[in-house]
Amino acid sequence: MKQRNILFIMSDDHAAHAISAYGSVINETPNLDRIAADGMRLNACFCTNSICTPSRASILTGTYNHVNGVTTLDTHMDNTLDTFPKRLQAAGYQTAMFGKWHLGHGPEHDPTGFDQWRVLPGQGHYHNPVMLEPRNDDRGHEVIERGGYVTDLITADSLRWLEMRDPDRPFALMCHHKAPHRTWEPSSKHFTLYDDVDIPEPRTLMDDHEGRADVVKAMEMRMMDLDPIIDLKALVPPGLSERDEISWRYQRYIKDYLRVIASIDDNVGRMLDWLDDNGLAENTLVIYTSDQGFFLGDHGWFDKRMMYEESLAMPFLARLPGVIPAGSTSDAMAVNVDFAPTFLDLAGVDVPPEMQGRSLLPILSDAEPDDWPESMYYRYWMHGDWAHNVPAHYGVRTKTHKLIGYYNDPLGQAGADGPVQPPEWELFDLVADPAEMRNVITDPAYGAVARELQMELRRLQTELGDEPHANADAELERLLA
């Protein structure tokens, strides 16, 4: 059998609950749904650090951030690290990367392992973006100016490369969109989409965060923290009550967010149609995901970073006829460090023991191994006022519960400049309280569960080679005494 092709489409900050295949009540994504209808939807796919640069590094290397060194937005990836594109390229795959890179630029950080690449510098712009591509003399990169809408341009570059590839060799193409990252600027095609409707508000939009950690209450990700001009593109109407202003802000925010997703969905359709038209759909693994989740007014927030579900969960839709059952779903846990081993496994390339994830192919073929993990480890390293005042924290999630430890210490990490604060903990029962509204860390009825999660957290940290925070551990012991 011919080696499988890989089309890896990834967006930025696309929450699973803004995809109709995941039951979204706020929008429809018919082309993303095509992948789910012809393949599998993972219901428990999570990032190990909900911020762009670290998540992308984990996806490329198959390692956690304390191993690959990319812990914050300011710790750019060393491009000499072992990655799945390098291994696929060495195995004879044609490899390409178009779109958002966000892992740094220059000789030590430009993309490597790709036959061709063209990427945005940093976040890039939605309209008429500047992009970077390698110089012909192999000396760094050069800057090119593009006219048009960024999602259309990234797709056009991807399709052009596919047209020009060697048809006799397998390919691995990374089509990585900037959207729907802040500041949510729609294309002209979707500029007025949703103008005549009110988007349903999340049930937790007015969450007052009672009972949650003090550092959680102090975060600056509320609707009232959105900039009216930059984020909402309008002045706040005078005379609104606080409740009405929050609703007004939510509508302005969510409509632009959904408009830029509509462009992604259209362009995913272009990619799928191209595979169909060129007879490649049957032999190409198509994956759609995002680098993390996003708060869509949930708990009153926007942005991500937190270990709460809306931020932690990644959409993951996969299609490969004859391997992945059509219209299937899986509740097996997956994390972003699993992506690299999956691609290598599919290509028949050895997965190096240094990679900390596991191939998802058994899950995608509906054959979950008996020893498949039932818990996952998370760590957010940034801790600072400029980053929405979100605290540094780590934790463990099982299928039924979640334990989060806010160790509240920057630990000298680049881009983590907040003050050291006393540690705090949260515990959520995901079965009884899926919206994570009730912190039960001090509830005696959950004492045994808390102890089990404490032990599982320690086990995962030991297994993965990460170090716990002594003060946070001491505070948990005090709470559970």
C-alpha positions as CSV (number, residue, x, y, z in Angstrom):
1,M,0.0,0.0,0.0
2,K,1.2,3.5,-0.8
3,Q,2.4,5.6,2.2
4,R,-0.4,7.7,3.6
5,N,-0.4,11.5,3.1
6,I,-1.0,13.9,6.0
7,L,-2.9,17.1,5.9
8,F,-2.7,18.7,9.3
9,I,-5.0,21.8,9.6
10,M,-4.7,23.8,12.8
11,S,-6.3,27.0,13.8
12,D,-5.5,29.3,16.7
13,D,-7.9,29.6,19.7
14,H,-10.8,27.7,18.1
15,A,-12.9,26.3,20.9
16,A,-14.5,23.0,20.4
17,H,-17.9,24.4,21.4
18,A,-17.8,26.7,18.3
19,I,-17.9,23.6,16.0
20,S,-21.3,22.2,15.1
21,A,-19.8,18.6,15.1
22,Y,-19.3,19.2,18.8
23,G,-22.9,20.2,19.3
24,S,-22.3,24.0,19.1
25,V,-25.4,26.1,19.7
26,I,-23.8,29.3,18.5
27,N,-22.7,28.5,14.9
28,E,-22.5,25.9,12.2
29,T,-19.4,24.6,10.5
30,P,-20.5,22.3,7.7
31,N,-17.0,21.7,6.2
32,L,-15.4,20.8,9.5
33,D,-18.5,18.6,10.1
34,R,-17.5,16.7,6.9
35,I,-14.4,15.5,8.5
36,A,-16.3,14.3,11.6
37,A,-19.0,12.7,9.4
38,D,-16.4,10.7,7.4
39,G,-14.1,10.1,10.4
40,M,-13.8,10.4,14.1
41,R,-14.4,13.2,16.7
42,L,-12.3,13.0,19.8
43,N,-14.3,14.1,22.9
44,A,-11.4,14.3,25.3
45,C,-8.5,15.9,23.5
46,F,-6.5,18.3,25.7
47,C,-3.6,20.7,25.6
48,T,-0.8,20.4,28.1
49,N,-0.3,24.2,28.3
50,S,-3.1,26.4,27.0
51,I,-1.0,29.1,25.3
52,C,0.1,29.3,21.6
53,T,3.9,29.0,21.6
54,P,4.2,26.1,24.2
55,S,1.4,24.1,22.6
56,R,2.9,24.3,19.2
57,A,6.2,23.2,20.5
58,S,4.7,20.2,22.2
59,I,2.8,19.3,19.0
60,L,6.0,19.4,16.9
61,T,8.3,17.6,19.4
62,G,6.0,15.2,21.2
63,T,7.4,16.5,24.5
64,Y,6.1,18.5,27.5
65,N,7.3,22.1,27.9
66,H,9.6,21.4,30.8
67,V,11.4,19.1,28.4
68,N,11.4,21.1,25.2
69,G,12.1,24.4,27.1
70,V,9.2,26.3,25.5
71,T,7.3,27.2,28.6
72,T,5.9,30.7,27.8
73,L,5.3,33.0,24.8
74,D,8.8,34.5,25.3
75,T,10.7,31.2,25.2
76,H,11.0,30.5,21.5
77,M,11.7,27.0,20.2
78,D,15.3,25.9,19.4
79,N,14.9,24.7,15.8
80,T,17.5,22.1,16.2
81,L,15.1,20.1,18.4
82,D,13.9,16.7,17.0
83,T,10.4,17.1,15.5
84,F,8.1,14.9,13.5
85,P,8.4,17.0,10.3
86,K,12.2,16.4,10.3
87,R,11.7,12.6,10.7
88,L,9.1,12.5,8.0
89,Q,11.3,14.5,5.7
90,A,14.2,12.1,6.4
91,A,11.9,9.2,5.6
92,G,11.1,10.6,2.1
93,Y,8.0,12.7,2.8
94,Q,7.6,16.0,1.1
95,T,6.9,18.5,3.9
96,A,5.6,22.0,3.9
97,M,4.4,24.6,6.5
98,F,2.1,27.6,5.7
99,G,0.5,30.0,8.1
100,K,1.1,30.7,11.8
101,W,4.4,29.5,13.2
102,H,4.7,31.6,16.4
103,L,7.8,29.8,17.7
104,G,10.3,32.7,17.0
105,H,12.2,33.8,14.0
106,G,15.8,34.1,13.0
107,P,18.6,31.5,12.4
108,E,17.8,29.6,15.7
109,H,14.0,29.7,15.4
110,D,12.9,29.7,11.8
111,P,11.0,26.6,10.7
112,T,13.2,23.5,9.9
113,G,12.3,20.1,8.6
114,F,10.2,21.6,5.7
115,D,10.9,21.5,2.0
116,Q,9.0,24.8,1.8
117,W,7.5,27.2,4.3
118,R,5.9,30.6,4.4
119,V,4.8,31.9,7.8
120,L,3.4,34.9,9.6
121,P,5.8,36.8,11.8
122,G,4.4,36.5,15.3
123,Q,0.7,36.8,15.3
124,G,0.5,38.3,11.9
125,H,-2.3,40.4,10.5
126,Y,-5.7,39.4,9.2
127,H,-5.7,41.8,6.2
128,N,-2.8,42.3,3.8
129,P,-0.3,40.4,6.0
130,V,3.4,40.4,5.8
131,M,4.9,36.9,5.6
132,L,8.3,35.3,5.9
133,E,9.9,32.7,3.7
134,P,13.4,31.2,3.4
135,R,15.9,33.0,1.2
136,N,17.2,31.2,-1.9
137,D,20.7,31.3,-0.5
138,D,19.7,29.5,2.7
139,R,20.7,32.5,4.8
140,G,17.7,33.2,7.0
141,H,14.4,34.5,5.7
142,E,13.0,37.3,3.6
143,V,9.9,39.4,4.1
144,I,7.2,39.4,1.5
145,E,4.0,41.5,1.5
146,R,0.7,39.9,0.6
147,G,-2.5,41.4,-0.5
148,G,-5.7,39.7,0.7
149,Y,-7.3,38.0,3.7
150,V,-5.0,35.8,5.7
151,T,-7.1,32.7,5.9
152,D,-7.6,32.7,2.1
153,L,-3.9,33.3,1.5
154,I,-2.7,30.5,3.8
155,T,-5.1,28.1,2.0
156,A,-4.0,29.3,-1.4
157,D,-0.3,28.7,-0.5
158,S,-1.2,25.2,0.7
159,L,-3.1,24.4,-2.5
160,R,-0.4,25.8,-4.7
161,W,2.2,23.6,-3.0
162,L,0.0,20.5,-3.4
163,E,-0.4,21.3,-7.1
164,M,3.4,21.5,-7.5
165,R,4.4,18.6,-5.4
166,D,5.9,15.3,-6.7
167,P,2.8,13.1,-7.1
168,D,4.9,9.9,-6.6
169,R,6.0,10.7,-3.1
170,P,3.9,11.1,0.1
171,F,3.4,14.5,1.6
172,A,2.9,16.0,5.0
173,L,1.4,19.5,4.8
174,M,0.8,21.8,7.8
175,C,-1.9,24.4,7.0
176,H,-1.9,26.5,10.2
177,H,-4.4,29.4,10.4
178,K,-4.0,32.6,12.4
179,A,-7.8,32.8,12.9
180,P,-9.7,32.9,15.2
181,H,-7.0,34.7,17.3
182,R,-7.7,38.1,18.8
183,T,-8.6,40.7,17.4
184,W,-11.1,38.8,15.3
185,E,-11.2,40.8,12.0
186,P,-13.7,39.2,9.5
187,S,-13.3,39.0,5.8
188,S,-15.5,41.1,3.6
189,K,-17.5,38.0,2.7
190,H,-18.5,37.4,6.3
191,F,-18.5,41.0,7.6
192,T,-22.2,41.2,8.2
193,L,-22.8,37.5,9.2
194,Y,-24.9,37.3,12.3
195,D,-25.9,40.9,12.1
196,D,-29.6,40.0,12.4
197,V,-29.4,37.4,15.2
198,D,-28.6,37.3,18.9
199,I,-26.0,34.6,19.7
200,P,-27.1,32.5,22.7
201,E,-25.3,33.5,25.9
202,P,-23.4,30.8,27.8
203,R,-25.1,29.8,31.1
204,T,-22.0,30.9,33.1
205,L,-21.6,34.4,31.5
206,M,-22.5,36.0,34.8
207,D,-20.3,33.8,36.9
208,D,-19.2,35.7,40.0
209,H,-16.5,33.1,40.8
210,E,-17.7,32.6,44.3
211,G,-15.7,29.9,46.1
212,R,-13.0,29.9,43.5
213,A,-9.3,30.7,44.2
214,D,-8.6,34.4,44.9
215,V,-6.1,34.5,42.0
216,V,-8.9,33.3,39.7
217,K,-11.2,36.0,40.9
218,A,-8.5,38.6,40.1
219,M,-7.9,37.6,36.5
220,E,-8.5,40.1,33.8
221,M,-10.3,38.2,31.1
222,R,-13.9,39.4,31.6
223,M,-16.1,40.9,29.0
224,M,-15.5,44.3,30.7
225,D,-11.7,43.8,30.0
226,L,-12.2,43.8,26.2
227,D,-11.1,47.0,24.5
228,P,-14.2,48.6,22.9
229,I,-12.3,50.0,20.0
230,I,-9.7,47.4,19.3
231,D,-11.7,44.2,20.2
232,L,-15.3,45.3,19.8
233,K,-14.8,47.9,17.1
234,A,-17.5,50.2,18.6
235,L,-18.2,52.6,21.4
236,V,-20.2,51.3,24.3
237,P,-23.8,52.7,24.1
238,P,-24.4,55.1,26.9
239,G,-26.8,54.4,29.7
240,L,-26.4,50.6,29.9
241,S,-26.6,48.8,33.2
242,E,-23.6,46.6,34.0
243,R,-25.6,43.5,33.1
244,D,-26.7,44.9,29.8
245,E,-23.3,46.1,28.9
246,I,-21.8,42.7,29.5
247,S,-24.5,41.2,27.1
248,W,-23.7,43.9,24.6
249,R,-20.0,43.3,24.8
250,Y,-20.6,39.5,24.5
251,Q,-22.5,40.0,21.3
252,R,-19.9,42.2,19.7
253,Y,-17.1,39.8,20.7
254,I,-18.7,36.5,19.8
255,K,-20.0,37.6,16.4
256,D,-16.6,38.6,15.1
257,Y,-15.1,35.5,16.6
258,L,-17.7,33.3,14.7
259,R,-17.2,35.4,11.5
260,V,-13.5,34.6,11.3
261,I,-14.3,30.9,12.0
262,A,-16.7,31.0,9.0
263,S,-13.8,31.8,6.8
264,I,-11.8,28.9,8.3
265,D,-14.7,26.6,7.6
266,D,-15.0,27.8,4.0
267,N,-11.3,27.2,3.4
268,V,-11.3,23.8,5.0
269,G,-14.0,23.0,2.4
270,R,-11.6,24.2,-0.3
271,M,-8.9,21.8,0.9
272,L,-11.3,18.8,1.2
273,D,-12.7,19.5,-2.3
274,W,-9.2,19.6,-3.7
275,L,-8.4,16.2,-2.2
276,D,-11.7,14.8,-3.7
277,D,-11.1,16.3,-7.1
278,N,-7.5,14.9,-7.2
279,G,-8.3,11.4,-6.0
280,L,-6.3,11.8,-2.8
281,A,-9.1,11.7,-0.2
282,E,-8.9,7.9,0.3
283,N,-5.1,7.9,1.1
284,T,-4.8,11.1,3.1
285,L,-5.1,11.5,6.9
286,V,-6.9,14.8,7.5
287,I,-6.8,16.3,10.9
288,Y,-8.4,19.5,12.1
289,T,-7.5,20.9,15.5
290,S,-6.6,24.1,17.3
291,D,-3.6,24.8,19.5
292,Q,-5.9,25.1,22.6
293,G,-9.4,25.9,23.5
294,F,-10.9,29.4,24.3
295,F,-13.4,31.0,26.6
296,L,-16.5,32.1,24.7
297,G,-18.0,34.1,27.5
298,D,-17.9,31.0,29.7
299,H,-17.4,32.0,33.3
300,G,-17.6,35.6,32.0
301,W,-14.2,35.2,30.2
302,F,-12.5,35.4,26.9
303,D,-9.0,34.1,26.1
304,K,-7.6,30.8,27.4
305,R,-4.5,29.9,29.6
306,M,-6.6,28.2,32.3
307,M,-7.1,24.5,33.1
308,Y,-10.9,25.0,33.0
309,E,-12.5,22.9,30.4
310,E,-13.3,25.5,27.7
311,S,-9.6,26.4,27.6
312,L,-8.1,23.0,28.2
313,A,-10.1,21.1,25.5
314,M,-8.9,21.0,21.9
315,P,-11.1,20.1,19.0
316,F,-9.8,17.1,17.2
317,L,-11.5,15.8,14.0
318,A,-9.7,13.1,11.9
319,R,-10.5,11.3,8.7
320,L,-8.8,8.5,6.9
321,P,-11.1,6.1,5.0
322,G,-10.5,2.4,5.7
323,V,-8.8,3.2,8.9
324,I,-10.9,5.6,10.9
325,P,-14.6,4.5,11.1
326,A,-16.9,7.1,9.5
327,G,-19.2,9.0,12.0
328,S,-17.4,7.6,15.0
329,T,-16.5,9.2,18.3
330,S,-14.1,8.4,21.1
331,D,-14.0,9.4,24.8
332,A,-10.4,8.2,25.2
333,M,-8.0,10.8,26.5
334,A,-5.6,12.4,24.1
335,V,-3.1,15.2,24.6
336,N,-1.2,17.4,22.2
337,V,2.1,15.5,22.8
338,D,0.4,12.5,21.2
339,F,0.2,14.2,17.8
340,A,3.9,13.7,16.7
341,P,3.9,10.0,17.5
342,T,0.7,9.6,15.6
343,F,2.0,11.1,12.4
344,L,5.2,9.0,12.7
345,D,3.3,5.9,13.4
346,L,1.1,6.4,10.4
347,A,4.1,6.9,8.1
348,G,5.8,3.8,9.4
349,V,8.6,5.9,11.0
350,D,10.1,4.8,14.3
351,V,8.9,7.0,17.2
352,P,11.9,8.0,19.3
353,P,11.7,7.1,23.0
354,E,12.3,10.7,23.9
355,M,8.8,11.6,22.7
356,Q,6.5,11.5,25.7
357,G,3.2,11.0,23.9
358,R,1.6,7.9,22.4
359,S,0.3,7.3,18.9
360,L,-3.4,7.9,18.6
361,L,-3.8,5.4,15.7
362,P,-5.3,2.7,18.0
363,I,-7.9,5.2,19.2
364,L,-8.6,6.5,15.8
365,S,-9.1,2.9,14.5
366,D,-11.6,2.3,17.4
367,A,-9.3,-0.1,19.2
368,E,-8.5,1.6,22.5
369,P,-5.7,-0.3,24.3
370,D,-6.4,-1.7,27.8
371,D,-3.5,0.4,29.2
372,W,-4.6,3.7,27.7
373,P,-4.1,6.7,30.1
374,E,-7.1,7.8,32.1
375,S,-5.5,11.0,33.4
376,M,-3.6,13.9,32.0
377,Y,-1.1,16.5,33.3
378,Y,-1.2,20.2,32.7
379,R,1.1,23.1,33.5
380,Y,0.8,26.8,32.7
381,W,4.1,28.5,33.4
382,M,3.3,32.2,32.7
383,H,2.5,34.3,35.7
384,G,2.1,38.0,35.3
385,D,0.1,41.2,35.1
386,W,0.5,41.7,31.4
387,A,-0.9,38.2,30.6
388,H,-4.4,38.9,31.8
389,N,-3.1,38.4,35.4
390,V,-3.5,34.6,35.0
391,P,-1.6,32.7,37.7
392,A,1.0,30.0,37.1
393,H,-0.6,26.6,37.9
394,Y,-0.5,22.9,37.3
395,G,-2.9,20.1,37.7
396,V,-4.4,16.7,36.9
397,R,-7.6,15.8,35.1
398,T,-9.2,12.4,35.2
399,K,-12.4,11.3,33.5
400,T,-14.4,12.4,36.5
401,H,-12.4,15.0,38.5
402,K,-9.9,17.8,38.2
403,L,-7.4,19.1,40.7
404,I,-5.7,22.5,40.0
405,G,-2.8,23.9,42.1
406,Y,-2.1,27.6,41.7
407,Y,1.5,27.8,42.8
408,N,1.6,31.5,41.9
409,D,5.3,31.8,41.3
410,P,7.0,33.0,38.1
411,L,10.0,30.8,38.8
412,G,12.2,33.1,36.7
413,Q,10.4,32.2,33.4
414,A,10.7,34.7,30.6
415,G,7.4,36.5,30.2
416,A,6.3,35.6,33.7
417,D,6.8,38.7,35.8
418,G,4.0,38.7,38.4
419,P,4.6,38.7,42.1
420,V,4.9,35.5,44.2
421,Q,1.6,34.8,45.9
422,P,0.4,32.2,48.4
423,P,-0.6,28.9,46.7
424,E,-4.2,28.0,46.3
425,W,-6.1,24.8,45.1
426,E,-9.3,24.0,43.4
427,L,-11.1,20.7,43.0
428,F,-14.0,20.1,40.6
429,D,-16.3,17.1,40.2
430,L,-16.8,17.0,36.5
431,V,-19.7,14.6,36.7
432,A,-21.8,16.5,39.2
433,D,-20.5,19.9,38.1
434,P,-19.4,19.9,34.5
435,A,-19.4,23.7,34.3
436,E,-16.8,23.9,37.1
437,M,-18.8,26.3,39.3
438,R,-18.2,24.7,42.7
439,N,-14.8,24.3,44.2
440,V,-14.9,21.4,46.6
441,I,-11.3,21.3,47.7
442,T,-12.4,21.9,51.4
443,D,-15.5,19.7,51.3
444,P,-14.9,16.7,53.6
445,A,-17.0,14.5,51.3
446,Y,-14.3,14.9,48.7
447,G,-11.3,14.2,51.0
448,A,-10.6,10.7,49.6
449,V,-11.0,11.9,46.0
450,A,-8.6,14.8,46.7
451,R,-6.0,12.4,48.1
452,E,-6.3,10.1,45.1
453,L,-5.8,13.1,42.8
454,Q,-2.9,14.3,44.8
455,M,-1.2,10.9,44.4
456,E,-2.0,10.8,40.7
457,L,-0.5,14.3,40.2
458,R,2.7,13.3,41.9
459,R,2.9,10.1,39.8
460,L,2.5,12.0,36.6
461,Q,5.1,14.7,37.6
462,T,7.5,11.9,38.4
463,E,6.8,9.9,35.3
464,L,7.1,13.0,33.0
465,G,10.2,14.4,34.8
466,D,8.6,17.6,36.0
467,E,9.1,19.1,39.5
468,P,6.3,20.0,41.9
469,H,6.3,23.3,43.7
470,A,7.2,22.8,47.4
471,N,4.9,25.5,48.8
472,A,2.0,24.4,46.7
473,D,2.4,20.8,47.9
474,A,2.6,22.0,51.5
475,E,-0.6,24.0,51.1
476,L,-2.4,21.0,49.7
477,E,-1.3,18.9,52.6
478,R,-2.6,21.6,55.0
479,L,-6.0,21.6,53.2
480,L,-6.3,17.9,53.3
481,A,-5.1,17.4,56.9
